[in-house]
Amino acid sequence: MLNRLSPYWLWALLSLPPVLWSYEAMTSTNERIIHILVHPTGEWAARLLIVTMMATPLMLLFKGWRGPRWLRKNRRYLGVAAFGYAALHTVFYLIDKGSMTRVLGELERTYIWAGWIAFLIFVPLAITSMDYAQRLMGKHWKTLQRTTYGAAVFTLVHWAALHDWGHPGAAIVHFAPLIALEAYRVWYWHLRPRSPRLANA
């Protein structure tokens, strides 16, 4: 079923939450609705980033399974969607603050500067996500894509530090599978025991 899911249907599915959030922001009578919506947009941006990055190590761990293959095939769509959610998160945050003075006044807070750095890393990744950019940049495209790891680290810090490190549990729980899979990936390629014949191949 996953392999038969058209990219258009996938995009429609990924677009549904932002459309609903935007509609709620414009029609709700709750004066705090923008502040309320800052949180789910950010959390879902992080979740999509995590799922996108899990594609390759899952392929390594579950060779031949359709789910990881589907994730890897569609990870570019999921990554762009993660940026879209992060952009909406940023827009809601800026509207909620209401002025650049308040925005700049919060930059010293760990979760704020970490969030901005993560978002700034996201921007060139999203801009160069199309096939044309990949052909134009050649080997440099893959180098740029590796900065996704930096975005993930700063996203984790942003989320974990949100309540002055008092409640980092949600962030850690969400990122734990990705951390475990990346650790397995490092072990598989660099640390696992190999037979002399394979090691010298």
C-alpha positions as a Markdown table, in Angstrom:
| # | Residue | x | y | z |
|---|---|---|---|---|
| 1 | Met | 0.0 | 0.0 | 0.0 |
| 2 | Leu | 2.8 | 2.4 | 0.9 |
| 3 | Asn | 4.5 | 1.9 | -2.5 |
| 4 | Arg | 1.3 | 2.7 | -4.3 |
| 5 | Leu | 0.8 | 6.0 | -2.4 |
| 6 | Ser | 1.2 | 8.8 | -5.0 |
| 7 | Pro | 3.4 | 11.8 | -4.1 |
| 8 | Tyr | 0.4 | 14.0 | -4.7 |
| 9 | Trp | -1.6 | 12.1 | -2.0 |
| 10 | Leu | 1.4 | 12.3 | 0.3 |
| 11 | Trp | 1.7 | 16.0 | -0.2 |
| 12 | Ala | -2.1 | 16.4 | 0.4 |
| 13 | Leu | -1.7 | 14.4 | 3.7 |
| 14 | Leu | 1.3 | 16.5 | 4.8 |
| 15 | Ser | -0.4 | 19.7 | 3.9 |
| 16 | Leu | -3.6 | 19.0 | 5.9 |
| 17 | Pro | -2.3 | 19.9 | 9.4 |
| 18 | Pro | -0.8 | 23.3 | 8.4 |
| 19 | Val | -4.0 | 24.2 | 6.5 |
| 20 | Leu | -6.1 | 23.3 | 9.6 |
| 21 | Trp | -3.7 | 25.2 | 11.9 |
| 22 | Ser | -3.8 | 28.3 | 9.7 |
| 23 | Tyr | -7.6 | 28.1 | 9.5 |
| 24 | Glu | -7.8 | 27.8 | 13.3 |
| 25 | Ala | -5.4 | 30.8 | 13.7 |
| 26 | Met | -7.6 | 33.0 | 11.5 |
| 27 | Thr | -11.0 | 31.9 | 12.8 |
| 28 | Ser | -10.6 | 31.1 | 16.5 |
| 29 | Thr | -12.0 | 33.5 | 19.1 |
| 30 | Asn | -9.3 | 32.5 | 21.6 |
| 31 | Glu | -6.9 | 35.4 | 22.0 |
| 32 | Arg | -4.1 | 33.0 | 22.8 |
| 33 | Ile | -4.6 | 30.8 | 19.8 |
| 34 | Ile | -1.4 | 31.9 | 18.0 |
| 35 | His | 0.6 | 31.2 | 21.2 |
| 36 | Ile | -1.1 | 27.8 | 21.5 |
| 37 | Leu | -0.3 | 26.9 | 17.9 |
| 38 | Val | 3.4 | 27.6 | 18.2 |
| 39 | His | 3.9 | 24.3 | 20.0 |
| 40 | Pro | 2.3 | 21.7 | 17.8 |
| 41 | Thr | 3.8 | 23.2 | 14.7 |
| 42 | Gly | 7.3 | 23.0 | 16.2 |
| 43 | Glu | 6.8 | 19.5 | 17.6 |
| 44 | Trp | 5.6 | 18.1 | 14.2 |
| 45 | Ala | 8.4 | 19.8 | 12.4 |
| 46 | Ala | 10.8 | 17.9 | 14.7 |
| 47 | Arg | 8.9 | 14.6 | 14.3 |
| 48 | Leu | 9.1 | 14.9 | 10.5 |
| 49 | Leu | 12.8 | 15.7 | 10.6 |
| 50 | Ile | 13.4 | 12.6 | 12.8 |
| 51 | Val | 11.4 | 10.4 | 10.5 |
| 52 | Thr | 13.3 | 11.8 | 7.5 |
| 53 | Met | 16.6 | 11.0 | 9.1 |
| 54 | Met | 15.6 | 7.5 | 10.2 |
| 55 | Ala | 15.1 | 6.3 | 6.6 |
| 56 | Thr | 18.7 | 5.3 | 5.8 |
| 57 | Pro | 19.6 | 3.6 | 9.1 |
| 58 | Leu | 16.2 | 1.7 | 9.0 |
| 59 | Met | 17.1 | 0.5 | 5.5 |
| 60 | Leu | 20.3 | -0.8 | 6.9 |
| 61 | Leu | 18.7 | -2.5 | 9.9 |
| 62 | Phe | 15.7 | -3.9 | 8.1 |
| 63 | Lys | 17.1 | -4.9 | 4.7 |
| 64 | Gly | 14.3 | -5.8 | 2.2 |
| 65 | Trp | 11.4 | -4.3 | 4.2 |
| 66 | Arg | 9.1 | -2.1 | 2.2 |
| 67 | Gly | 8.5 | 0.5 | 4.9 |
| 68 | Pro | 12.1 | 1.7 | 5.2 |
| 69 | Arg | 12.4 | 1.6 | 1.4 |
| 70 | Trp | 9.3 | 3.8 | 1.1 |
| 71 | Leu | 10.7 | 6.2 | 3.6 |
| 72 | Arg | 14.0 | 6.5 | 1.8 |
| 73 | Lys | 12.2 | 7.0 | -1.5 |
| 74 | Asn | 10.1 | 9.8 | -0.1 |
| 75 | Arg | 12.4 | 11.3 | 2.4 |
| 76 | Arg | 12.9 | 14.4 | 0.3 |
| 77 | Tyr | 9.2 | 15.2 | 0.5 |
| 78 | Leu | 9.2 | 14.6 | 4.2 |
| 79 | Gly | 12.2 | 16.8 | 4.7 |
| 80 | Val | 10.7 | 19.7 | 2.8 |
| 81 | Ala | 7.5 | 19.2 | 4.8 |
| 82 | Ala | 9.5 | 19.4 | 8.0 |
| 83 | Phe | 10.9 | 22.7 | 6.8 |
| 84 | Gly | 7.4 | 23.9 | 6.0 |
| 85 | Tyr | 6.2 | 23.0 | 9.4 |
| 86 | Ala | 9.2 | 24.8 | 10.9 |
| 87 | Ala | 8.5 | 27.8 | 8.8 |
| 88 | Leu | 4.9 | 28.0 | 10.1 |
| 89 | His | 6.2 | 27.5 | 13.6 |
| 90 | Thr | 8.5 | 30.5 | 13.1 |
| 91 | Val | 5.7 | 32.6 | 11.6 |
| 92 | Phe | 3.4 | 31.8 | 14.6 |
| 93 | Tyr | 6.2 | 32.6 | 17.0 |
| 94 | Leu | 6.9 | 36.0 | 15.4 |
| 95 | Ile | 3.2 | 36.9 | 15.4 |
| 96 | Asp | 2.9 | 35.8 | 19.0 |
| 97 | Lys | 5.8 | 38.0 | 20.1 |
| 98 | Gly | 4.4 | 41.0 | 18.1 |
| 99 | Ser | 7.6 | 43.0 | 17.8 |
| 100 | Met | 11.2 | 42.6 | 16.8 |
| 101 | Thr | 12.2 | 44.1 | 20.1 |
| 102 | Arg | 10.6 | 41.2 | 22.0 |
| 103 | Val | 12.1 | 38.7 | 19.5 |
| 104 | Leu | 15.6 | 40.1 | 19.9 |
| 105 | Gly | 15.2 | 40.3 | 23.6 |
| 106 | Glu | 14.7 | 36.5 | 23.8 |
| 107 | Leu | 17.8 | 35.6 | 21.7 |
| 108 | Glu | 19.9 | 35.0 | 24.8 |
| 109 | Arg | 17.7 | 32.1 | 25.9 |
| 110 | Thr | 19.1 | 28.7 | 24.9 |
| 111 | Tyr | 16.0 | 27.3 | 23.3 |
| 112 | Ile | 15.5 | 30.5 | 21.2 |
| 113 | Trp | 19.0 | 30.7 | 19.7 |
| 114 | Ala | 19.1 | 27.0 | 19.2 |
| 115 | Gly | 15.8 | 27.1 | 17.4 |
| 116 | Trp | 16.9 | 29.9 | 15.1 |
| 117 | Ile | 20.2 | 28.1 | 14.2 |
| 118 | Ala | 18.2 | 24.9 | 13.4 |
| 119 | Phe | 15.9 | 26.9 | 11.2 |
| 120 | Leu | 18.7 | 28.7 | 9.4 |
| 121 | Ile | 20.3 | 25.4 | 8.6 |
| 122 | Phe | 17.0 | 24.2 | 7.3 |
| 123 | Val | 16.7 | 27.0 | 4.8 |
| 124 | Pro | 19.5 | 26.1 | 2.3 |
| 125 | Leu | 18.5 | 22.4 | 2.7 |
| 126 | Ala | 15.0 | 23.2 | 1.5 |
| 127 | Ile | 16.1 | 25.6 | -1.2 |
| 128 | Thr | 18.4 | 22.9 | -2.7 |
| 129 | Ser | 16.0 | 20.0 | -2.3 |
| 130 | Met | 15.1 | 19.7 | -6.0 |
| 131 | Asp | 16.8 | 17.5 | -8.6 |
| 132 | Tyr | 18.1 | 20.6 | -10.5 |
| 133 | Ala | 20.1 | 21.8 | -7.4 |
| 134 | Gln | 21.5 | 18.3 | -7.0 |
| 135 | Arg | 22.8 | 18.2 | -10.6 |
| 136 | Leu | 24.1 | 21.8 | -10.3 |
| 137 | Met | 26.0 | 21.3 | -7.1 |
| 138 | Gly | 27.3 | 17.8 | -7.8 |
| 139 | Lys | 29.2 | 16.3 | -4.9 |
| 140 | His | 28.7 | 19.5 | -2.9 |
| 141 | Trp | 25.0 | 18.8 | -2.7 |
| 142 | Lys | 25.6 | 15.7 | -0.5 |
| 143 | Thr | 28.0 | 17.7 | 1.7 |
| 144 | Leu | 25.3 | 20.3 | 2.2 |
| 145 | Gln | 22.7 | 17.6 | 3.0 |
| 146 | Arg | 24.9 | 16.4 | 5.9 |
| 147 | Thr | 24.2 | 19.6 | 7.7 |
| 148 | Thr | 20.8 | 18.0 | 8.5 |
| 149 | Tyr | 22.6 | 16.4 | 11.5 |
| 150 | Gly | 23.4 | 19.9 | 12.8 |
| 151 | Ala | 19.8 | 20.9 | 12.4 |
| 152 | Ala | 18.8 | 17.8 | 14.3 |
| 153 | Val | 21.2 | 18.6 | 17.2 |
| 154 | Phe | 20.0 | 22.2 | 17.5 |
| 155 | Thr | 16.4 | 21.0 | 17.2 |
| 156 | Leu | 16.9 | 18.6 | 20.1 |
| 157 | Val | 18.5 | 21.4 | 22.2 |
| 158 | His | 15.7 | 23.8 | 21.3 |
| 159 | Trp | 13.0 | 21.4 | 22.4 |
| 160 | Ala | 14.8 | 20.0 | 25.5 |
| 161 | Ala | 15.7 | 23.5 | 26.8 |
| 162 | Leu | 12.2 | 24.9 | 26.2 |
| 163 | His | 11.3 | 24.8 | 29.9 |
| 164 | Asp | 14.8 | 25.7 | 31.2 |
| 165 | Trp | 15.8 | 22.0 | 31.0 |
| 166 | Gly | 13.1 | 21.2 | 33.6 |
| 167 | His | 11.2 | 18.8 | 31.3 |
| 168 | Pro | 13.4 | 17.5 | 28.5 |
| 169 | Gly | 11.7 | 14.1 | 28.5 |
| 170 | Ala | 9.5 | 14.6 | 25.5 |
| 171 | Ala | 12.5 | 15.7 | 23.3 |
| 172 | Ile | 14.6 | 12.8 | 24.5 |
| 173 | Val | 11.9 | 10.3 | 23.9 |
| 174 | His | 11.3 | 11.6 | 20.4 |
| 175 | Phe | 15.0 | 11.7 | 19.5 |
| 176 | Ala | 16.0 | 8.4 | 21.2 |
| 177 | Pro | 15.1 | 6.1 | 18.3 |
| 178 | Leu | 17.1 | 8.3 | 15.8 |
| 179 | Ile | 20.1 | 8.4 | 18.1 |
| 180 | Ala | 19.9 | 4.6 | 18.6 |
| 181 | Leu | 19.6 | 4.0 | 14.8 |
| 182 | Glu | 22.5 | 6.4 | 14.0 |
| 183 | Ala | 24.6 | 4.6 | 16.7 |
| 184 | Tyr | 23.8 | 1.3 | 15.0 |
| 185 | Arg | 24.8 | 2.8 | 11.6 |
| 186 | Val | 28.2 | 3.9 | 13.0 |
| 187 | Trp | 28.7 | 0.5 | 14.5 |
| 188 | Tyr | 27.7 | -1.3 | 11.3 |
| 189 | Trp | 30.1 | 0.7 | 9.0 |
| 190 | His | 33.0 | 1.4 | 11.3 |
| 191 | Leu | 33.1 | -0.8 | 14.5 |
| 192 | Arg | 31.5 | -4.2 | 13.9 |
| 193 | Pro | 33.9 | -7.1 | 13.7 |
| 194 | Arg | 34.7 | -8.2 | 10.1 |
| 195 | Ser | 36.3 | -11.4 | 8.8 |
| 196 | Pro | 39.9 | -10.8 | 7.4 |
| 197 | Arg | 38.6 | -11.6 | 3.9 |
| 198 | Leu | 35.9 | -8.9 | 4.0 |
| 199 | Ala | 38.2 | -6.4 | 5.8 |
| 200 | Asn | 40.8 | -6.7 | 3.0 |
| 201 | Ala | 38.3 | -6.8 | 0.2 |
